[in-house]
Amino acid sequence: MSRKSSFIGAVLLISALAPKVAFAWWDEGHMQIAAFAYDRLSPEVREKADALIKLNPEYPRWIAGVPESLKAQYAFIKAATWADDIKGLVEGYTNNGDKATNPDAGRNAGYYDHYSHGYWHFKDIGFSTDGTPVEDADPINALTQITLLTQGLPKSSGLQDSVRSYDLVWLLHLVGDAHQPLHATARFSQAHKHGDQGGNLDDVMTSKGVKMKLHAYWDSMFGGYSTPYGAIFDGLTNGDTKLPEPDPVLAAEADPAKWFDESRKIAIDSVYAEPVKTGAAPYQLDRTYETNAMATSRTQAALAGARLANLITAALK
């Protein structure tokens, strides 16, 4: 199957699932962010991160058939997809009874915890376009968990290395989620009085005639295939697609609450721009919207990669 046909198949599959499951950037976007971060780590910090990644139960699968010299890098990059994989691709994890309001929803128990924690992937800081009341975000969300897992990652936390491994693998993913604008907000309106679930309840029509969820459209900016090699090539080496160098002042921002505030503003300004702002679903996207979506997504991914590298360095140095 060609990359193009694989991508179209992925678009249709994820679009169908989107109202139930929130995937940010899809695998390729998350892996490009991880590749960008790994490239910025010092050898000393990489060595410590690599040792933690090896403790993930999926590590043997991640390195199967990979040359020895590339195993550590590929595993680090592939680990960024694990938090999505446990929503259905990794045996033993479940959504059953797993809610943000459960007493153990925010626990940091390590791989012993077999809940998939779908609500860890977003913080819906809502906004309204027509005076519809805005509901609070879930009490346990991406921000609470980035904060908790970051505190657990340093050796000085006293947590077992297996728990610290769990923390690192989740952070590889959640920092990327924090920079996908639709993981930071939901639009409340008369059409969606309880919010649009970060764009998961409205359809768009792309300029190529593909119908998909608004959320899935923004997730699809980096494609639908999922190989570490592709992430390295596209994100770091290919002159046409490699991620831009982020603004150093923005990259140095270490407060994840500000990351979500930034993403929410980007969502309001760019995701919910015309024709989504005042049009009717399915929203017909034009070239201007799509060009801006790609540029915004690439800028956000690079920023996520830089901030992820800074977070890991601060925790493991």
Buried (B, 14 or more C-beta within 10 A) or exposed (E): EEEEEBBBEBBBEBBEBBEEBBBBBBBBBBBBBBBBBBBBBEEEBBEBBBBBBBBBEBBEEBBEEBEEEBBBBBBBBBBBBBBBBBBEEBEEBEBEEBEBEEEEBBBBEBBEBEBBBBBBBBBBBBBBBEEBEBEEBBEBBBBBBBEBBBEBBBEEBEBEEBBBBBBBBBBBBBBBBBBBBBBBBBBBBEBBEEBBBBBBBBBBBBEEEBEBBBBBBBBBBBBBBBBBEBBBBBBBEEEEBBBEEBEEEBBEBEEBEEBBBBBBBBBBEBBBBEBBEEEEBBBBBEEEBBEBBEEBBBBBBBBBBBBBBBBBBEBBE
